[in-house]
Amino acid sequence: MRIRIVLSSLAVAALAACGGDSITEPVAEREILANPSFVTDINPIFQARGCASGACHGSGAGGLTLKASAAENYGRLVGVQAAGEAFQLVAAGDAENSYLVIKIEGRQTSGTRMPRGGNPLDAVDRGNIRNWIDNGAPNN
């Protein structure tokens, strides 16, 4: 994958040199990681999608409070029972039965798919969350 990013960057640079006054910045290709990190790959998804905002889990919606701190969020997710549900929010090693995954995939039996009122997470974000959980949900 890294080679593809370098080649894409070189192609963009070569095309930009062929004419015109503007240079287009290459866009980094996103990928599903085999071993995503909570700090650098998972928690940023929550931040980018507004999950920790006051209009969502920043105010404790659904019994879950998320903030900017990866350390705090990790402790509020992993091994924690989902409010009113028979699932843990994140069951380390078991993405299929983690309520976080159930909600982002829209498989819940009550409530709505997350993020509520927003577009669903894309396949890359969902894949990285699943891989992180299936790899034991490490605090890394």
Secondary structure in CASP SS format (residue, H / E / C, confidence):
PFRMAT SS
TARGET T0000
AUTHOR 0000-0000-0000
METHOD secondary structure of the structure
MODEL  1
M C 1.00
R H 1.00
I H 1.00
R H 1.00
I H 1.00
V H 1.00
L H 1.00
S H 1.00
S H 1.00
L H 1.00
A H 1.00
V H 1.00
A H 1.00
A H 1.00
L H 1.00
A H 1.00
A H 1.00
C C 1.00
G C 1.00
G C 1.00
D C 1.00
S C 1.00
I C 1.00
T C 1.00
E C 1.00
P C 1.00
V C 1.00
A C 1.00
E C 1.00
R C 1.00
E C 1.00
I C 1.00
L C 1.00
A C 1.00
N C 1.00
P C 1.00
S C 1.00
F H 1.00
V H 1.00
T H 1.00
D H 1.00
I H 1.00
N H 1.00
P H 1.00
I H 1.00
F H 1.00
Q H 1.00
A H 1.00
R C 1.00
G C 1.00
C C 1.00
A C 1.00
S C 1.00
G C 1.00
A C 1.00
C C 1.00
H H 1.00
G H 1.00
S H 1.00
G C 1.00
A H 1.00
G H 1.00
G H 1.00
L C 1.00
T C 1.00
L C 1.00
K C 1.00
A C 1.00
S C 1.00
A H 1.00
A H 1.00
E H 1.00
N H 1.00
Y H 1.00
G H 1.00
R H 1.00
L H 1.00
V E 1.00
G C 1.00
V C 1.00
Q E 1.00
A C 1.00
A C 1.00
G C 1.00
E C 1.00
A C 1.00
F C 1.00
Q E 1.00
L C 1.00
V E 1.00
A C 1.00
A C 1.00
G C 1.00
D C 1.00
A H 1.00
E H 1.00
N H 1.00
S C 1.00
Y H 1.00
L H 1.00
V H 1.00
I H 1.00
K H 1.00
I H 1.00
E C 1.00
G C 1.00
R C 1.00
Q C 1.00
T C 1.00
S C 1.00
G C 1.00
T C 1.00
R C 1.00
M C 1.00
P C 1.00
R C 1.00
G C 1.00
G C 1.00
N C 1.00
P C 1.00
L C 1.00
D C 1.00
A H 1.00
V H 1.00
D H 1.00
R H 1.00
G H 1.00
N H 1.00
I H 1.00
R H 1.00
N H 1.00
W H 1.00
I H 1.00
D H 1.00
N C 1.00
G C 1.00
A C 1.00
P C 1.00
N C 1.00
N C 1.00
END
